[in-house]
Structures are given as C-alpha cells and as structure tokens.
C-alpha cells in the first residue's frame, strides 16, 4: 500500500494520462498516427478539430508523433510498417 508522504519517482511527470490518454489512443485506432496528430494540433473551430472531444481537448495540444506513438504502444496498439498499398 502506498504511503501518503511517498516521494514521486525520478524523471519528468507524465503529461497525458487518464481520460486524455485513452482519448488519444482511441483517435489513433480510428485515424492512424499522422491523422491523430493533425486532429489534436488543429485550430479550434476547424473541420479536423471537430473530430476530437471538446471537453478533453478544447485547444490544440501541440503533441508530437513520437508521443502519440508511445501512448499507443503502451496501450497495445500496433501499426503496420511502411506505406499503405495503393
């Protein structure tokens, strides 16, 4: 059982966790890595911004592809390698 006065571990604290991380993973499953990054970084009121949850992400996040890929990988999402077949 964790103690109340236990110190936080080493390193930088996690920025995207909980419901926001689950929302990012769900977008990644639906739209892929590049599409998710475009949706999360889109300006408010644009067509792409309507794809994301306005409660969780009201403003552009400025999130990078490696961060989205890390969240997806930790949740068990796998990507196909390479370019899609035409």
PyMOL Python script that loads the backbone (N, CA, C, O; Angstrom):
from pymol import cmd

cmd.read_pdbstr("""\
ATOM      1  N   UNK A   1       0.837  -1.174   0.000  1.00  0.00           N
ATOM      2  CA  UNK A   1       0.000   0.000   0.000  1.00  0.00           C
ATOM      3  C   UNK A   1       0.884   1.240   0.000  1.00  0.00           C
ATOM      4  O   UNK A   1       1.886   1.288   0.714  1.00  0.00           O
ATOM      5  N   UNK A   2       0.522   2.242  -0.794  1.00  0.00           N
ATOM      6  CA  UNK A   2       1.334   3.448  -0.921  1.00  0.00           C
ATOM      7  C   UNK A   2       1.159   4.346   0.306  1.00  0.00           C
ATOM      8  O   UNK A   2       0.073   4.462   0.874  1.00  0.00           O
ATOM      9  N   UNK A   3       2.253   4.963   0.683  1.00  0.00           N
ATOM     10  CA  UNK A   3       2.201   5.888   1.812  1.00  0.00           C
ATOM     11  C   UNK A   3       1.813   7.274   1.328  1.00  0.00           C
ATOM     12  O   UNK A   3       2.034   7.607   0.164  1.00  0.00           O
ATOM     13  N   UNK A   4       1.244   8.077   2.197  1.00  0.00           N
ATOM     14  CA  UNK A   4       0.823   9.423   1.812  1.00  0.00           C
ATOM     15  C   UNK A   4       2.005  10.325   1.488  1.00  0.00           C
ATOM     16  O   UNK A   4       1.933  11.125   0.555  1.00  0.00           O
ATOM     17  N   UNK A   5       3.079  10.209   2.234  1.00  0.00           N
ATOM     18  CA  UNK A   5       4.214  11.096   2.058  1.00  0.00           C
ATOM     19  C   UNK A   5       5.288  10.512   1.144  1.00  0.00           C
ATOM     20  O   UNK A   5       6.440  10.943   1.184  1.00  0.00           O
ATOM     21  N   UNK A   6       4.918   9.545   0.332  1.00  0.00           N
ATOM     22  CA  UNK A   6       5.885   8.931  -0.561  1.00  0.00           C
ATOM     23  C   UNK A   6       6.262   9.903  -1.670  1.00  0.00           C
ATOM     24  O   UNK A   6       5.397  10.551  -2.260  1.00  0.00           O
ATOM     25  N   UNK A   7       7.574  10.002  -1.953  1.00  0.00           N
ATOM     26  CA  UNK A   7       8.033  10.916  -2.987  1.00  0.00           C
ATOM     27  C   UNK A   7       7.729  10.347  -4.367  1.00  0.00           C
ATOM     28  O   UNK A   7       7.671   9.133  -4.562  1.00  0.00           O
ATOM     29  N   UNK A   8       7.540  11.242  -5.301  1.00  0.00           N
ATOM     30  CA  UNK A   8       7.324  10.860  -6.682  1.00  0.00           C
ATOM     31  C   UNK A   8       8.643  10.334  -7.242  1.00  0.00           C
ATOM     32  O   UNK A   8       9.713  10.745  -6.794  1.00  0.00           O
ATOM     33  N   UNK A   9       8.576   9.444  -8.202  1.00  0.00           N
ATOM     34  CA  UNK A   9       9.764   8.853  -8.799  1.00  0.00           C
ATOM     35  C   UNK A   9      10.597   9.871  -9.561  1.00  0.00           C
ATOM     36  O   UNK A   9      10.219  11.035  -9.690  1.00  0.00           O
ATOM     37  N   UNK A  10      11.723   9.418 -10.057  1.00  0.00           N
ATOM     38  CA  UNK A  10      12.618  10.281 -10.790  1.00  0.00           C
ATOM     39  C   UNK A  10      12.077  10.566 -12.179  1.00  0.00           C
ATOM     40  O   UNK A  10      11.262   9.811 -12.708  1.00  0.00           O
ATOM     41  N   UNK A  11      12.535  11.655 -12.758  1.00  0.00           N
ATOM     42  CA  UNK A  11      12.170  11.980 -14.129  1.00  0.00           C
ATOM     43  C   UNK A  11      11.012  12.960 -14.217  1.00  0.00           C
ATOM     44  O   UNK A  11      10.457  13.409 -13.214  1.00  0.00           O
ATOM     45  N   UNK A  12      10.676  13.268 -15.452  1.00  0.00           N
ATOM     46  CA  UNK A  12       9.618  14.225 -15.732  1.00  0.00           C
ATOM     47  C   UNK A  12       8.246  13.578 -15.512  1.00  0.00           C
ATOM     48  O   UNK A  12       8.048  12.419 -15.878  1.00  0.00           O
ATOM     49  N   UNK A  13       7.299  14.312 -14.919  1.00  0.00           N
ATOM     50  CA  UNK A  13       5.967  13.726 -14.705  1.00  0.00           C
ATOM     51  C   UNK A  13       5.213  13.530 -16.026  1.00  0.00           C
ATOM     52  O   UNK A  13       5.471  14.233 -17.003  1.00  0.00           O
ATOM     53  N   UNK A  14       4.294  12.583 -16.048  1.00  0.00           N
ATOM     54  CA  UNK A  14       3.523  12.273 -17.240  1.00  0.00           C
ATOM     55  C   UNK A  14       2.538  13.405 -17.508  1.00  0.00           C
ATOM     56  O   UNK A  14       1.839  13.857 -16.601  1.00  0.00           O
ATOM     57  N   UNK A  15       2.487  13.860 -18.762  1.00  0.00           N
ATOM     58  CA  UNK A  15       1.602  14.967 -19.115  1.00  0.00           C
ATOM     59  C   UNK A  15       0.233  14.468 -19.595  1.00  0.00           C
ATOM     60  O   UNK A  15      -0.798  15.048 -19.253  1.00  0.00           O
ATOM     61  N   UNK A  16       0.230  13.402 -20.379  1.00  0.00           N
ATOM     62  CA  UNK A  16      -1.013  12.881 -20.937  1.00  0.00           C
ATOM     63  C   UNK A  16      -1.337  11.559 -20.243  1.00  0.00           C
ATOM     64  O   UNK A  16      -0.700  10.538 -20.503  1.00  0.00           O
ATOM     65  N   UNK A  17      -2.334  11.589 -19.358  1.00  0.00           N
ATOM     66  CA  UNK A  17      -2.708  10.379 -18.619  1.00  0.00           C
ATOM     67  C   UNK A  17      -4.221  10.353 -18.434  1.00  0.00           C
ATOM     68  O   UNK A  17      -4.906  11.338 -18.711  1.00  0.00           O
ATOM     69  N   UNK A  18      -4.727   9.240 -17.970  1.00  0.00           N
ATOM     70  CA  UNK A  18      -6.156   9.112 -17.658  1.00  0.00           C
ATOM     71  C   UNK A  18      -7.035   9.166 -18.886  1.00  0.00           C
ATOM     72  O   UNK A  18      -6.745   8.528 -19.898  1.00  0.00           O
ATOM     73  N   UNK A  19      -8.106   9.927 -18.797  1.00  0.00           N
ATOM     74  CA  UNK A  19      -9.079  10.016 -19.887  1.00  0.00           C
ATOM     75  C   UNK A  19      -8.482  10.610 -21.148  1.00  0.00           C
ATOM     76  O   UNK A  19      -8.837  10.203 -22.254  1.00  0.00           O
ATOM     77  N   UNK A  20      -7.577  11.570 -20.995  1.00  0.00           N
ATOM     78  CA  UNK A  20      -6.955  12.185 -22.165  1.00  0.00           C
ATOM     79  C   UNK A  20      -6.116  11.160 -22.930  1.00  0.00           C
ATOM     80  O   UNK A  20      -6.156  11.123 -24.159  1.00  0.00           O
ATOM     81  N   UNK A  21      -5.367  10.339 -22.222  1.00  0.00           N
ATOM     82  CA  UNK A  21      -4.562   9.303 -22.874  1.00  0.00           C
ATOM     83  C   UNK A  21      -5.461   8.292 -23.580  1.00  0.00           C
ATOM     84  O   UNK A  21      -5.156   7.863 -24.692  1.00  0.00           O
ATOM     85  N   UNK A  22      -6.560   7.912 -22.947  1.00  0.00           N
ATOM     86  CA  UNK A  22      -7.494   6.970 -23.575  1.00  0.00           C
ATOM     87  C   UNK A  22      -8.120   7.573 -24.834  1.00  0.00           C
ATOM     88  O   UNK A  22      -8.325   6.872 -25.825  1.00  0.00           O
ATOM     89  N   UNK A  23      -8.419   8.862 -24.795  1.00  0.00           N
ATOM     90  CA  UNK A  23      -8.985   9.543 -25.961  1.00  0.00           C
ATOM     91  C   UNK A  23      -7.968   9.578 -27.103  1.00  0.00           C
ATOM     92  O   UNK A  23      -8.328   9.371 -28.262  1.00  0.00           O
ATOM     93  N   UNK A  24      -6.713   9.837 -26.783  1.00  0.00           N
ATOM     94  CA  UNK A  24      -5.665   9.879 -27.802  1.00  0.00           C
ATOM     95  C   UNK A  24      -5.487   8.496 -28.430  1.00  0.00           C
ATOM     96  O   UNK A  24      -5.312   8.386 -29.644  1.00  0.00           O
ATOM     97  N   UNK A  25      -5.530   7.446 -27.616  1.00  0.00           N
ATOM     98  CA  UNK A  25      -5.392   6.078 -28.129  1.00  0.00           C
ATOM     99  C   UNK A  25      -6.583   5.726 -29.015  1.00  0.00           C
ATOM    100  O   UNK A  25      -6.404   5.090 -30.054  1.00  0.00           O
ATOM    101  N   UNK A  26      -7.781   6.119 -28.631  1.00  0.00           N
ATOM    102  CA  UNK A  26      -8.969   5.843 -29.442  1.00  0.00           C
ATOM    103  C   UNK A  26      -8.882   6.553 -30.794  1.00  0.00           C
ATOM    104  O   UNK A  26      -9.241   5.979 -31.822  1.00  0.00           O
ATOM    105  N   UNK A  27      -8.405   7.804 -30.793  1.00  0.00           N
ATOM    106  CA  UNK A  27      -8.220   8.519 -32.053  1.00  0.00           C
ATOM    107  C   UNK A  27      -7.180   7.826 -32.918  1.00  0.00           C
ATOM    108  O   UNK A  27      -7.329   7.758 -34.138  1.00  0.00           O
ATOM    109  N   UNK A  28      -6.125   7.310 -32.292  1.00  0.00           N
ATOM    110  CA  UNK A  28      -5.065   6.632 -33.028  1.00  0.00           C
ATOM    111  C   UNK A  28      -5.581   5.355 -33.681  1.00  0.00           C
ATOM    112  O   UNK A  28      -5.209   5.048 -34.813  1.00  0.00           O
ATOM    113  N   UNK A  29      -6.424   4.615 -32.986  1.00  0.00           N
ATOM    114  CA  UNK A  29      -7.003   3.396 -33.571  1.00  0.00           C
ATOM    115  C   UNK A  29      -7.871   3.733 -34.777  1.00  0.00           C
ATOM    116  O   UNK A  29      -7.890   2.991 -35.759  1.00  0.00           O
ATOM    117  N   UNK A  30      -8.587   4.850 -34.706  1.00  0.00           N
ATOM    118  CA  UNK A  30      -9.522   5.221 -35.755  1.00  0.00           C
ATOM    119  C   UNK A  30      -8.848   5.910 -36.941  1.00  0.00           C
ATOM    120  O   UNK A  30      -9.188   5.633 -38.090  1.00  0.00           O
ATOM    121  N   UNK A  31      -7.880   6.819 -36.667  1.00  0.00           N
ATOM    122  CA  UNK A  31      -7.339   7.678 -37.718  1.00  0.00           C
ATOM    123  C   UNK A  31      -5.861   7.444 -38.025  1.00  0.00           C
ATOM    124  O   UNK A  31      -5.323   8.056 -38.948  1.00  0.00           O
ATOM    125  N   UNK A  32      -5.202   6.580 -37.278  1.00  0.00           N
ATOM    126  CA  UNK A  32      -3.781   6.368 -37.504  1.00  0.00           C
ATOM    127  C   UNK A  32      -2.942   7.425 -36.808  1.00  0.00           C
ATOM    128  O   UNK A  32      -3.471   8.350 -36.192  1.00  0.00           O
ATOM    129  N   UNK A  33      -1.638   7.277 -36.911  1.00  0.00           N
ATOM    130  CA  UNK A  33      -0.721   8.151 -36.186  1.00  0.00           C
ATOM    131  C   UNK A  33      -0.729   9.576 -36.730  1.00  0.00           C
ATOM    132  O   UNK A  33      -0.909  10.529 -35.971  1.00  0.00           O
ATOM    133  N   UNK A  34      -0.537   9.726 -38.025  1.00  0.00           N
ATOM    134  CA  UNK A  34      -0.465  11.071 -38.621  1.00  0.00           C
ATOM    135  C   UNK A  34      -1.796  11.804 -38.507  1.00  0.00           C
ATOM    136  O   UNK A  34      -1.834  13.001 -38.223  1.00  0.00           O
ATOM    137  N   UNK A  35      -2.897  11.068 -38.734  1.00  0.00           N
ATOM    138  CA  UNK A  35      -4.215  11.683 -38.631  1.00  0.00           C
ATOM    139  C   UNK A  35      -4.517  12.165 -37.225  1.00  0.00           C
ATOM    140  O   UNK A  35      -5.113  13.226 -37.040  1.00  0.00           O
ATOM    141  N   UNK A  36      -4.106  11.389 -36.236  1.00  0.00           N
ATOM    142  CA  UNK A  36      -4.331  11.775 -34.842  1.00  0.00           C
ATOM    143  C   UNK A  36      -3.561  13.042 -34.492  1.00  0.00           C
ATOM    144  O   UNK A  36      -4.092  13.935 -33.832  1.00  0.00           O
ATOM    145  N   UNK A  37      -2.320  13.117 -34.930  1.00  0.00           N
ATOM    146  CA  UNK A  37      -1.506  14.308 -34.647  1.00  0.00           C
ATOM    147  C   UNK A  37      -2.125  15.534 -35.304  1.00  0.00           C
ATOM    148  O   UNK A  37      -2.171  16.603 -34.696  1.00  0.00           O
ATOM    149  N   UNK A  38      -2.601  15.393 -36.541  1.00  0.00           N
ATOM    150  CA  UNK A  38      -3.252  16.518 -37.226  1.00  0.00           C
ATOM    151  C   UNK A  38      -4.511  16.959 -36.491  1.00  0.00           C
ATOM    152  O   UNK A  38      -4.755  18.155 -36.338  1.00  0.00           O
ATOM    153  N   UNK A  39      -5.311  16.001 -36.036  1.00  0.00           N
ATOM    154  CA  UNK A  39      -6.556  16.324 -35.325  1.00  0.00           C
ATOM    155  C   UNK A  39      -6.268  17.035 -34.011  1.00  0.00           C
ATOM    156  O   UNK A  39      -6.912  18.033 -33.690  1.00  0.00           O
ATOM    157  N   UNK A  40      -5.297  16.523 -33.243  1.00  0.00           N
ATOM    158  CA  UNK A  40      -5.007  17.113 -31.933  1.00  0.00           C
ATOM    159  C   UNK A  40      -4.321  18.464 -32.021  1.00  0.00           C
ATOM    160  O   UNK A  40      -4.418  19.263 -31.091  1.00  0.00           O
ATOM    161  N   UNK A  41      -3.624  18.738 -33.132  1.00  0.00           N
ATOM    162  CA  UNK A  41      -2.932  20.013 -33.292  1.00  0.00           C
ATOM    163  C   UNK A  41      -3.721  21.019 -34.127  1.00  0.00           C
ATOM    164  O   UNK A  41      -3.246  22.133 -34.351  1.00  0.00           O
ATOM    165  N   UNK A  42      -4.912  20.651 -34.589  1.00  0.00           N
ATOM    166  CA  UNK A  42      -5.725  21.542 -35.427  1.00  0.00           C
ATOM    167  C   UNK A  42      -6.279  22.700 -34.605  1.00  0.00           C
ATOM    168  O   UNK A  42      -6.551  22.561 -33.412  1.00  0.00           O
ATOM    169  N   UNK A  43      -6.438  23.838 -35.264  1.00  0.00           N
ATOM    170  CA  UNK A  43      -7.009  25.017 -34.608  1.00  0.00           C
ATOM    171  C   UNK A  43      -8.464  24.776 -34.240  1.00  0.00           C
ATOM    172  O   UNK A  43      -9.175  24.044 -34.928  1.00  0.00           O
ATOM    173  N   UNK A  44      -8.895  25.390 -33.162  1.00  0.00           N
ATOM    174  CA  UNK A  44     -10.281  25.242 -32.710  1.00  0.00           C
ATOM    175  C   UNK A  44     -11.229  25.795 -33.763  1.00  0.00           C
ATOM    176  O   UNK A  44     -10.969  26.846 -34.350  1.00  0.00           O
ATOM    177  N   UNK A  45     -12.325  25.091 -34.000  1.00  0.00           N
ATOM    178  CA  UNK A  45     -13.319  25.525 -34.963  1.00  0.00           C
ATOM    179  C   UNK A  45     -13.086  24.989 -36.360  1.00  0.00           C
ATOM    180  O   UNK A  45     -13.940  25.166 -37.229  1.00  0.00           O
ATOM    181  N   UNK A  46     -11.959  24.341 -36.607  1.00  0.00           N
ATOM    182  CA  UNK A  46     -11.700  23.790 -37.938  1.00  0.00           C
ATOM    183  C   UNK A  46     -12.399  22.436 -38.077  1.00  0.00           C
ATOM    184  O   UNK A  46     -12.916  21.891 -37.102  1.00  0.00           O
ATOM    185  N   UNK A  47     -12.408  21.909 -39.284  1.00  0.00           N
ATOM    186  CA  UNK A  47     -13.052  20.622 -39.526  1.00  0.00           C
ATOM    187  C   UNK A  47     -12.367  19.477 -38.802  1.00  0.00           C
ATOM    188  O   UNK A  47     -13.024  18.561 -38.306  1.00  0.00           O
ATOM    189  N   UNK A  48     -11.046  19.533 -38.744  1.00  0.00           N
ATOM    190  CA  UNK A  48     -10.310  18.475 -38.047  1.00  0.00           C
ATOM    191  C   UNK A  48     -10.544  18.529 -36.546  1.00  0.00           C
ATOM    192  O   UNK A  48     -10.589  17.491 -35.885  1.00  0.00           O
ATOM    193  N   UNK A  49     -10.692  19.725 -36.007  1.00  0.00           N
ATOM    194  CA  UNK A  49     -10.877  19.866 -34.561  1.00  0.00           C
ATOM    195  C   UNK A  49     -12.212  19.295 -34.107  1.00  0.00           C
ATOM    196  O   UNK A  49     -12.370  18.953 -32.935  1.00  0.00           O
ATOM    197  N   UNK A  50     -13.176  19.186 -35.021  1.00  0.00           N
ATOM    198  CA  UNK A  50     -14.474  18.630 -34.651  1.00  0.00           C
ATOM    199  C   UNK A  50     -14.389  17.124 -34.405  1.00  0.00           C
ATOM    200  O   UNK A  50     -15.309  16.543 -33.829  1.00  0.00           O
ATOM    201  N   UNK A  51     -13.298  16.483 -34.834  1.00  0.00           N
ATOM    202  CA  UNK A  51     -13.108  15.047 -34.625  1.00  0.00           C
ATOM    203  C   UNK A  51     -12.727  14.719 -33.184  1.00  0.00           C
ATOM    204  O   UNK A  51     -12.969  13.603 -32.724  1.00  0.00           O
ATOM    205  N   UNK A  52     -12.133  15.679 -32.463  1.00  0.00           N
ATOM    206  CA  UNK A  52     -11.684  15.411 -31.093  1.00  0.00           C
ATOM    207  C   UNK A  52     -12.749  15.858 -30.093  1.00  0.00           C
ATOM    208  O   UNK A  52     -13.655  16.619 -30.434  1.00  0.00           O
ATOM    209  N   UNK A  53     -12.629  15.379 -28.861  1.00  0.00           N
ATOM    210  CA  UNK A  53     -13.570  15.725 -27.799  1.00  0.00           C
ATOM    211  C   UNK A  53     -13.299  17.156 -27.340  1.00  0.00           C
ATOM    212  O   UNK A  53     -12.181  17.486 -26.946  1.00  0.00           O
ATOM    213  N   UNK A  54     -14.323  18.000 -27.393  1.00  0.00           N
ATOM    214  CA  UNK A  54     -14.123  19.393 -26.981  1.00  0.00           C
ATOM    215  C   UNK A  54     -14.024  19.521 -25.464  1.00  0.00           C
ATOM    216  O   UNK A  54     -13.495  20.514 -24.963  1.00  0.00           O
ATOM    217  N   UNK A  55     -14.525  18.531 -24.725  1.00  0.00           N
ATOM    218  CA  UNK A  55     -14.389  18.574 -23.267  1.00  0.00           C
ATOM    219  C   UNK A  55     -12.968  18.266 -22.833  1.00  0.00           C
ATOM    220  O   UNK A  55     -12.430  18.927 -21.944  1.00  0.00           O
ATOM    221  N   UNK A  56     -12.350  17.255 -23.463  1.00  0.00           N
ATOM    222  CA  UNK A  56     -10.999  16.858 -23.081  1.00  0.00           C
ATOM    223  C   UNK A  56      -9.933  17.725 -23.741  1.00  0.00           C
ATOM    224  O   UNK A  56      -8.918  18.044 -23.121  1.00  0.00           O
ATOM    225  N   UNK A  57     -10.159  18.108 -24.998  1.00  0.00           N
ATOM    226  CA  UNK A  57      -9.157  18.852 -25.752  1.00  0.00           C
ATOM    227  C   UNK A  57      -9.817  20.081 -26.394  1.00  0.00           C
ATOM    228  O   UNK A  57     -10.093  20.063 -27.594  1.00  0.00           O
ATOM    229  N   UNK A  58     -10.074  21.138 -25.629  1.00  0.00           N
ATOM    230  CA  UNK A  58     -10.721  22.309 -26.217  1.00  0.00           C
ATOM    231  C   UNK A  58      -9.792  23.125 -27.115  1.00  0.00           C
ATOM    232  O   UNK A  58     -10.258  23.781 -28.048  1.00  0.00           O
ATOM    233  N   UNK A  59      -8.486  23.094 -26.846  1.00  0.00           N
ATOM    234  CA  UNK A  59      -7.498  23.856 -27.613  1.00  0.00           C
ATOM    235  C   UNK A  59      -6.485  22.900 -28.235  1.00  0.00           C
ATOM    236  O   UNK A  59      -6.375  21.755 -27.798  1.00  0.00           O
ATOM    237  N   UNK A  60      -5.738  23.353 -29.255  1.00  0.00           N
ATOM    238  CA  UNK A  60      -4.704  22.487 -29.836  1.00  0.00           C
ATOM    239  C   UNK A  60      -3.685  22.061 -28.776  1.00  0.00           C
ATOM    240  O   UNK A  60      -3.304  22.859 -27.920  1.00  0.00           O
ATOM    241  N   UNK A  61      -3.244  20.792 -28.838  1.00  0.00           N
ATOM    242  CA  UNK A  61      -2.325  20.267 -27.834  1.00  0.00           C
ATOM    243  C   UNK A  61      -0.866  20.561 -28.147  1.00  0.00           C
ATOM    244  O   UNK A  61      -0.082  20.811 -27.231  1.00  0.00           O
ATOM    245  N   UNK A  62      -0.487  20.537 -29.411  1.00  0.00           N
ATOM    246  CA  UNK A  62       0.920  20.667 -29.752  1.00  0.00           C
ATOM    247  C   UNK A  62       1.678  19.386 -29.449  1.00  0.00           C
ATOM    248  O   UNK A  62       2.838  19.431 -29.039  1.00  0.00           O
ATOM    249  N   UNK A  63       1.034  18.252 -29.647  1.00  0.00           N
ATOM    250  CA  UNK A  63       1.626  16.947 -29.339  1.00  0.00           C
ATOM    251  C   UNK A  63       2.399  16.442 -30.559  1.00  0.00           C
ATOM    252  O   UNK A  63       2.033  16.737 -31.697  1.00  0.00           O
ATOM    253  N   UNK A  64       3.459  15.688 -30.317  1.00  0.00           N
ATOM    254  CA  UNK A  64       4.302  15.191 -31.401  1.00  0.00           C
ATOM    255  C   UNK A  64       3.965  13.741 -31.740  1.00  0.00           C
ATOM    256  O   UNK A  64       3.309  13.045 -30.965  1.00  0.00           O
ATOM    257  N   UNK A  65       4.430  13.294 -32.920  1.00  0.00           N
ATOM    258  CA  UNK A  65       4.196  11.915 -33.345  1.00  0.00           C
ATOM    259  C   UNK A  65       4.818  10.895 -32.394  1.00  0.00           C
ATOM    260  O   UNK A  65       4.161   9.907 -32.065  1.00  0.00           O
ATOM    261  N   UNK A  66       6.065  11.094 -31.935  1.00  0.00           N
ATOM    262  CA  UNK A  66       6.622  10.101 -31.014  1.00  0.00           C
ATOM    263  C   UNK A  66       5.838   9.962 -29.710  1.00  0.00           C
ATOM    264  O   UNK A  66       5.764   8.869 -29.148  1.00  0.00           O
ATOM    265  N   UNK A  67       5.260  11.049 -29.229  1.00  0.00           N
ATOM    266  CA  UNK A  67       4.470  10.986 -28.000  1.00  0.00           C
ATOM    267  C   UNK A  67       3.194  10.183 -28.225  1.00  0.00           C
ATOM    268  O   UNK A  67       2.826   9.356 -27.391  1.00  0.00           O
ATOM    269  N   UNK A  68       2.518  10.420 -29.347  1.00  0.00           N
ATOM    270  CA  UNK A  68       1.302   9.673 -29.664  1.00  0.00           C
ATOM    271  C   UNK A  68       1.646   8.204 -29.871  1.00  0.00           C
ATOM    272  O   UNK A  68       0.905   7.325 -29.431  1.00  0.00           O
ATOM    273  N   UNK A  69       2.762   7.933 -30.538  1.00  0.00           N
ATOM    274  CA  UNK A  69       3.180   6.546 -30.771  1.00  0.00           C
ATOM    275  C   UNK A  69       3.492   5.834 -29.456  1.00  0.00           C
ATOM    276  O   UNK A  69       3.179   4.652 -29.306  1.00  0.00           O
ATOM    277  N   UNK A  70       4.101   6.533 -28.508  1.00  0.00           N
ATOM    278  CA  UNK A  70       4.411   5.947 -27.210  1.00  0.00           C
ATOM    279  C   UNK A  70       3.131   5.609 -26.448  1.00  0.00           C
ATOM    280  O   UNK A  70       3.030   4.529 -25.865  1.00  0.00           O
ATOM    281  N   UNK A  71       2.152   6.517 -26.443  1.00  0.00           N
ATOM    282  CA  UNK A  71       0.883   6.257 -25.765  1.00  0.00           C
ATOM    283  C   UNK A  71       0.174   5.059 -26.395  1.00  0.00           C
ATOM    284  O   UNK A  71      -0.372   4.213 -25.687  1.00  0.00           O
ATOM    285  N   UNK A  72       0.185   4.989 -27.729  1.00  0.00           N
ATOM    286  CA  UNK A  72      -0.467   3.882 -28.425  1.00  0.00           C
ATOM    287  C   UNK A  72       0.248   2.568 -28.136  1.00  0.00           C
ATOM    288  O   UNK A  72      -0.400   1.545 -27.915  1.00  0.00           O
ATOM    289  N   UNK A  73       1.563   2.588 -28.138  1.00  0.00           N
ATOM    290  CA  UNK A  73       2.333   1.374 -27.885  1.00  0.00           C
ATOM    291  C   UNK A  73       2.094   0.867 -26.465  1.00  0.00           C
ATOM    292  O   UNK A  73       1.962  -0.338 -26.252  1.00  0.00           O
ATOM    293  N   UNK A  74       2.036   1.779 -25.494  1.00  0.00           N
ATOM    294  CA  UNK A  74       1.786   1.379 -24.111  1.00  0.00           C
ATOM    295  C   UNK A  74       0.390   0.792 -23.925  1.00  0.00           C
ATOM    296  O   UNK A  74       0.152   0.039 -22.981  1.00  0.00           O
ATOM    297  N   UNK A  75      -0.534   1.135 -24.826  1.00  0.00           N
ATOM    298  CA  UNK A  75      -1.900   0.609 -24.745  1.00  0.00           C
ATOM    299  C   UNK A  75      -2.099  -0.626 -25.608  1.00  0.00           C
ATOM    300  O   UNK A  75      -3.193  -1.188 -25.641  1.00  0.00           O
ATOM    301  N   UNK A  76      -1.052  -1.057 -26.307  1.00  0.00           N
ATOM    302  CA  UNK A  76      -1.145  -2.273 -27.087  1.00  0.00           C
ATOM    303  C   UNK A  76      -1.561  -2.098 -28.533  1.00  0.00           C
ATOM    304  O   UNK A  76      -1.873  -3.085 -29.200  1.00  0.00           O
ATOM    305  N   UNK A  77      -1.576  -0.870 -29.041  1.00  0.00           N
ATOM    306  CA  UNK A  77      -1.928  -0.623 -30.436  1.00  0.00           C
ATOM    307  C   UNK A  77      -0.693  -0.882 -31.290  1.00  0.00           C
ATOM    308  O   UNK A  77       0.392  -0.393 -30.979  1.00  0.00           O
ATOM    309  N   UNK A  78      -0.856  -1.652 -32.369  1.00  0.00           N
ATOM    310  CA  UNK A  78       0.260  -1.902 -33.284  1.00  0.00           C
ATOM    311  C   UNK A  78      -0.042  -1.259 -34.627  1.00  0.00           C
ATOM    312  O   UNK A  78      -1.194  -1.184 -35.053  1.00  0.00           O
ATOM    313  N   UNK A  79       1.005  -0.799 -35.280  1.00  0.00           N
ATOM    314  CA  UNK A  79       0.875  -0.149 -36.579  1.00  0.00           C
ATOM    315  C   UNK A  79       1.485  -1.035 -37.653  1.00  0.00           C
ATOM    316  O   UNK A  79       2.441  -1.766 -37.396  1.00  0.00           O
ATOM    317  N   UNK A  80       0.931  -0.968 -38.853  1.00  0.00           N
ATOM    318  CA  UNK A  80       1.534  -1.651 -39.983  1.00  0.00           C
ATOM    319  C   UNK A  80       2.756  -0.865 -40.429  1.00  0.00           C
ATOM    320  O   UNK A  80       2.731   0.365 -40.468  1.00  0.00           O
ATOM    321  N   UNK A  81       3.821  -1.576 -40.763  1.00  0.00           N
ATOM    322  CA  UNK A  81       5.050  -0.918 -41.167  1.00  0.00           C
ATOM    323  C   UNK A  81       4.924  -0.413 -42.594  1.00  0.00           C
ATOM    324  O   UNK A  81       4.291  -1.055 -43.432  1.00  0.00           O
ATOM    325  N   UNK A  82       5.520   0.724 -42.866  1.00  0.00           N
ATOM    326  CA  UNK A  82       5.626   1.238 -44.231  1.00  0.00           C
ATOM    327  C   UNK A  82       4.399   1.969 -44.726  1.00  0.00           C
ATOM    328  O   UNK A  82       3.480   2.303 -43.979  1.00  0.00           O
ATOM    329  N   UNK A  83       4.434   2.195 -46.002  1.00  0.00           N
ATOM    330  CA  UNK A  83       3.395   2.962 -46.661  1.00  0.00           C
ATOM    331  C   UNK A  83       2.225   2.053 -47.045  1.00  0.00           C
ATOM    332  O   UNK A  83       2.445   0.902 -47.420  1.00  0.00           O
ATOM    333  N   UNK A  84       0.985   2.549 -46.960  1.00  0.00           N
ATOM    334  CA  UNK A  84      -0.149   1.717 -47.333  1.00  0.00           C
ATOM    335  C   UNK A  84      -0.120   1.374 -48.839  1.00  0.00           C
ATOM    336  O   UNK A  84       0.321   2.183 -49.655  1.00  0.00           O
ATOM    337  N   UNK A  85      -0.586   0.190 -49.185  1.00  0.00           N
ATOM    338  CA  UNK A  85      -0.629  -0.217 -50.593  1.00  0.00           C
ATOM    339  C   UNK A  85      -1.700   0.574 -51.324  1.00  0.00           C
ATOM    340  O   UNK A  85      -2.765   0.852 -50.774  1.00  0.00           O
ATOM    341  N   UNK A  86      -1.413   0.929 -52.554  1.00  0.00           N
ATOM    342  CA  UNK A  86      -2.358   1.738 -53.341  1.00  0.00           C
ATOM    343  C   UNK A  86      -3.482   0.922 -53.901  1.00  0.00           C
ATOM    344  O   UNK A  86      -4.355   1.458 -54.584  1.00  0.00           O
TER     345      UNK A  86
END
""", "prot")
cmd.dss("prot")
cmd.show_as("cartoon", "prot")
cmd.util.cbc("prot")
cmd.orient("prot")
